[in-house]
Amino acid sequence: MIELSSLPWSVTHVKSNFVNHLGHIKTTIGTGFWLCACTYRRKHIFVTNKHNIDPLLKVGSDYKLDSISIKLRKLIKENQSGSSFSLSKETAYFEVANLEESIYSSESADCSIIFPVELKERPADFKPFTAFRIEDIAGTSFFNNSVNITDYCHFVGFPGNNSTRVPWWDHSYSAPISRFASIASNPVTYLSFEHPNINTSDIVLVSGLSFSGSSGSPVILDQKGVGADSSYLSNSDFIKVRCKNGFYKNSEILEDIASNLIVSFEDKNFVPRRLIGIMTGHLEEEGAQNHMHSGLSYFTRTTSLFPLIQKAGFEKHAMGHFMSKNFAENSLGV
């Protein structure tokens, strides 16, 4: 389950420096977010748009990538053991140390990951913070069976990151903001929204306002209906939870009712909240002055992340049926 209370701290800035043969440097800033394998194995992966870190897409073929830095937030210990902490306003950029061996980018879709993430000169109290687990990623089956046109979603990022305007995100905590959207094109995975001004694949169109700086924002499908997110609980896990809370005492009947426990707490139309994409860009009204926004934006489906994660070896740090099923159906090459 996506931890909404942690979401503002999981999304952060990524800064890329590009240099040409004359030594001229161009710096760009976009959005990215952290993803972890599971709660207890703190193996982190960083996700963003390919065009945030690829010089050919961002600044032209005369430049090459010189460095990538990711912004982290300082954690403040509230007790001696370090089991309790608070988040400070203090943030800082830390340069990725192992660029050549840690960047994995899709050839056809606008997404990239960094894994493993090694940051130069990072103090121990500056750490990645994530609301997303790998189980939160929507795969092919989820898109084809649980996502529909007109569904509501949100994306969280840093809009307004350019020199012509004051950015719209929270300046006090350097925190991202959430924006609303709805699915505007057919989301099934055998279709990708196509438009002459979109030069990438695995795309879903949304009715929503994404602006410069939002590229790399996680796109989250809103929960539909009422129920429990069963992807996090096996039947045996659920039995243990109910027993601990005193609901079931007779161990002999537990196995008989195991298959019905989760279903009984859900309506048949329940769809859990899921990470469904990486916000990628927007369409502008043709012929409009000052590049007027059309009201339509688009994101790259999370299905394009699975081949990258597998190539990076990150799936070795995750466990369970979810992983084997999703990597089998989504690993179609990068």
N, C-alpha and C positions, 0 to 999 in steps of 0.2 A: 504494500500500500504506500502510495506517495505521501510523504509527511509534509503536509501543507505548511505547518508551522516552521519547518526548516527550509522551505522553498526559497525565501529571499536570500538565504545565505549560501545556497547551493549554486546559484547563478552568479557569474562574475565576469569581469572584463578580461579579454585577451588582447595583448598588444604585439603587433608584428613590425619588425624593422626590415626594410628591403634596401639593398644597396646596388648601385650600378658600377660600371668599370671605372668611373671617375671618382668614386667614393661618395657620391651623393646618396643621402639616406632619405627614404620616405617611410613615415610611421603611420600605421592605421590601427584603429581600436574597434573591436567588435565584442560580441557576446559569446560566452561559452558556458558549459555547466559540467559539474562533476557527477560521476556515476560510480557506484561501488558494486562489488560482486555479491556481497551479502553483509548482514549487520555485523558479524563477528570477525570476518576477514577483511580488514580495511585495505583492500586493494582497489585503488582508484584509477579511473580512466577519465580523460578530459575529452569532451565532445564539442565540436563547433562546425561552422560551415567551411568547406574547402576554400571558398573565395576569401575567407578571412586570413588565410595563411599561405595561399598560393600566389606568387608574384605574377604569373601569367594571367590570372583572372582578376587580380587586384590593381596592379600598377603597370603591367606590360612586360614584354619579353626582354627589355633592356636591364631588368633588375633581377636579382636573385634574393632568396630569403637569407637574411643575416642572423636574426634571432627572434625568438618568441618568448614573451613574458606573460605570466598569469598572475592576476591580483588575488592575494589571500588576505584573510582577516585575522587579527590577533585575538586569541582566546585568553580570558582572564580567569585564573583559578580562584574558586571561592572557598576551597578548603585545602587542608594540608595534603590530603591524599590525591587531589586532582580529579576526584570522581564527580565534582560539580564545577561548572564553569559558566561564565557569561561571555557574550560577544561584545567586543569593544568597537568604537568608531574607527580605530586605527587600522588602516589597510596599507599594503605595499605590493609592488610588483616584484616577482622573482623569475629570473630567466631559466628557461628549460635547458638543462645541461646536455642532454643526450638526443639532440634533434634528429640526426641522420638515421638512427636506429629506432626511433620511437613514433614517427609520424606515419600514419596509414590513411590514404585518401582514396576515395572511390574514383574510378575512371569515368563513370557516366553520371553519377549523382553528386550533388553539391554538399558533401559531408566528409569530415575528417575526424580522426581520433588521435590522441596522444597516449601511448602506453608502452612501457612504464613511464611515469612522470617523475623525473628527477630534477629538482629545483636547486639552483646554485645559492649558497649562502643563506639558506632558509633557517631562521631561528625555530626552535622547537615549539614555541607558542604561536606560530603562524601555521595553520593547518588547513587542508581541504575540508570542506563541510558539505555534506550531500543529503538531499532529500530523496534521491533516486537510487533504487536497487535495480540490478539487471532484470529481475522479474517484472519490473514496471514497463519494460519495453514492449510495445505492440508488435506482433509478428503478422505473418500473412493470414493465418486463420482468424485472428482478432479483427483485422481490417475487413475481411470478406464476410464475416458473420455478425460483427458487433458495432461497426461504424457505418453511419448512414448520412446521406446528404441532409442538410439542415441541422445536424447535431451541433451542440454548443461545445466550444473549446476555449482555452485561454493560453496566451503565450507570455512569458516573463523575461524581460530584458531591459536594455538601456537605450531607449529611443532618443534621437537627437544628438548623436555623437558626431558632430562636425563643427567646423569653425564659424558657420553662418548663424547659428542659433545657440541659445543656452539649453543644454540638455535637460530633459524632462524628468529624469529619475531623481531619487532621493539623494540630495547632496550631503546631508548631515551624516548619514551612515554609509554613503556610497552604495546604496542598495537599489536593486532593480524594481520595476513596477510591472504589474500584471495588466494585460489588455484582453478584451473580449473579442471573440470571432465565432463564426459558424461555418460549418463545412459547406462549400459552394459547388464542388464538383464531385463526380462519382468517386468514392474513396477506394473501391475495390482494387486489388493489387495488379490485376491484369490490364488495368487502364492507368495511364499517366496523363494528367492534364497537359495539353500541348497548346502553345501559343507562339507566334513568330518572335516575340520578345523574350521568351524563356528558353535559354540554351542549356538545359539540364534535364535529367530524367527523374522518375519516381516522385512525381509532383502531385500535390493536392492543392486545389484552390480554396481559399477561404474568403468570406466577406468580413473584412477587418482591416484595421489601419496599422500596418507595419511600416516603420520609417527607418532611415539610416541609423545604424547603431544596433538595431534589433536583430540583425543577422546573427544566427547562432543561438537564438532563444529557444528553450524547450517549449514544445507545443503539447498541451495536456488536454485530453478528452475529458469532459465533465462526466461525473458519475451519472448513470441513468437508473432510476428505480431505487429500491431499498434492499440491502442484503449484506452478506459478509464476503470479503474478497478471498475466495477459496483457493486461489493460487498460492497463498501463503500458509495454508493449513491442510495437511493430509488428514484423512479420517482419524488416524491414530492420535495425531496432535490435537484434533478437535475434541476427542474423547477425554484426553488428559485435562484440557482446559475446563470442560464441563464438570469433570469429577472434582477437580480442585475447588471449583466454586460451589460444590455440594448439590449439583443438580441430579447426578446419577450415582447411586450407591451400590447397586447390584452388578458386580463385575461380569456375571454370567450373561446379562442381556446386552452388554456394551457392543459386542461384535455384531449382534443382530440388527442394531439400530444405527450402526456406524455410517452406512451408506445414505441414510436419510437425515442425518443430523444437520449437515450444511444446507441441504436443499430446503429444509423446513424453515430456515431463517431468511430465505430469499424469495422475492417474487420472481416469476418466470422471465420477466423482462429486465432483470437487474444486469447492469453492465458496470464493472468497476472503473474507477479513474485510471487512465493509462497515459504513458508517454508515447505520443503518436508521431512526433516529428521535430524537425529543426527548422525554425522560421528562416526563410531564404531570401525573399524579396517581395516586391510589389509591382503592380502594373500602374502606369501613368496614363492619364487621359490624353489621347492623341491630339496634338496641335494646341494643347493648353499652355498658357503662359505660366512661368515659374514652376514647371513640372508638377502640375496638379495631380494629386493622388486620385486614382480611380475608385478607391474604396475596396479594392480587391488586392489581396496578398496571397502568397503561396509558400508552402513548406515542403521540405524533403521528408518523405516517409521514413520512419525508423527501420523499416525492412532493409534499407540500404546500410544500416549499421552492422547487421549480423555478419556479413562476410569480412568486414574490417576487424571486428572483434575476434573472429575466429583466426584470421591471419596473424593478428597480434598475439595469439595464444591466451587471451584474457579469459576465454571460456573455461580454461583449466582451473580457474579460481572460483568458478560458480558450480553449483551442484543441482542435481534433481532432474525430474522428468521435464520441467519447463525448458531446461537448456537443451537436452537432446532433441526434443520435439521442434523447438524453434530454430536451432541451427540446421537441422535436417531440411526444414522446409524453406529456409531463407538463404542458405549458403549457395547462391547461384553464381558466384564469382564476383570480383571487384572491378 
